[in-house]
Every structure is written in C-alpha cells, then in structure tokens.
Amino acid sequence: MSTMPVLRVSCRPQDRELHLLVNYVQRTSSCCVSVDLVPGNSPQLEVDSSVAAEGTSAVGRSLVGHSQPNSRQSVCLLGQGASENAAIWQWCDAAHQLKTASSRHSMLQHINDWLASRSFLATHCLSLADLWLYAVCHPILSSNFSFGGFQHLARWFEQVHNTEGVRGLYPDVALYRV
C-alpha cells in the first residue's frame, strides 16, 4: 500500500487560482497539502520536501498529478489525451490574460460565446481550466457585474461555484440577468 506524498505549495497572495486548487484538492482527496504565502516569489510545489515544480501552471499540473494519481478526477482535471490537455492549458492562459487585462468585457464575451454549446470550458467534465478561470472570474463577477447578455457565463459560473470541492470557498454572487 503506497502512502500519499506530503505536498507543500508556496505561492503569492494574488495566486487565486492556486489557492482555489489547493482547497479543492484538500476537499476532494486524502492528500495532505499545506500552503505558505510567500510574497514576490514564483509559486513552487514541494513533494516530500523536494521541489517538484515551479511556476503557476507547472505547480497546478503537478499538484493534481501528485494528489490524485490515476483517478477519474485527475483525468477530468487534466484532460484525456493531447487535445484536451492543450485546450485546458489554453484556457488557463486565457485566465491569466483576463486577470491582467485592462478591458475585460470582450474576453468575457468570448468566454460566454464559447460556453453557448458547452457545460465546461475544455472537456466534458470539470477541468483545471474551469477552476482556474472561476478563481479569476469570481472577483470580477462579484463586483456589481451585470450578467445581461452573459447567460452562458452565468450558467457556467453558477455550476462551478456549486461543485463539490468548490462550494463554500468563495461568497455567493448575485447573478443579475438583466
């Protein structure tokens, strides 16, 4: 019987996507994950006291892989095959762009349009892309955002917000559908 590794994530306070992922992993696996807030440093993941990954995307991917190896949940979070995996990382990059964009309306419209025929961003189930983008969208959408014309984004946001492992991590958002 193999034991779960001890995982330690060092990240900046503004790395909302990693904070959400750590909380999600803590709630959905038996893995022990601790977090250290280290202002100014690039995020790192230590596995059993050895550095395993550096940088936001690499830490996210490694955290899922180490905390839920060979599980159905890991397959959903990271995708199955090169095509799904590439789509997940494309949306993770889009989340980073949204986080730093000066004009977010057109990016949110693109996301809304994309979700018109999908339940999730990159795969048929909740993936790392959904968690990543949700973490970035929450502060944007909770600040008096009008969901008028963004019904697909609202549906997706509410679905992720109420997913086991995510539910209760962030305050509810009034989904104004004007």
HELIX and SHEET records of a PDB file:
HELIX    1   1 ARG A   16  THR A   28  1                                  13    
HELIX    2   2 THR A   56  SER A   67  1                                  12    
HELIX    3   3 ARG A   72  LEU A   78  1                                   7    
HELIX    4   4 GLY A   81  THR A  100  1                                  20    
HELIX    5   5 HIS A  105  TRP A  114  1                                  10    
HELIX    6   6 LEU A  115  SER A  117  5                                   3    
HELIX    7   7 LEU A  128  LEU A  141  1                                  14    
HELIX    8   8 GLN A  151  HIS A  161  1                                  11    
SHEET    1   A 4 CYS A  32  LEU A  37  0                                        
SHEET    2   A 4 VAL A   6  CYS A  11  1                                        
SHEET    3   A 4 GLN A  44  VAL A  47 -1                                        
SHEET    4   A 4 SER A  50  GLU A  54 -1                                        
END                                                                             
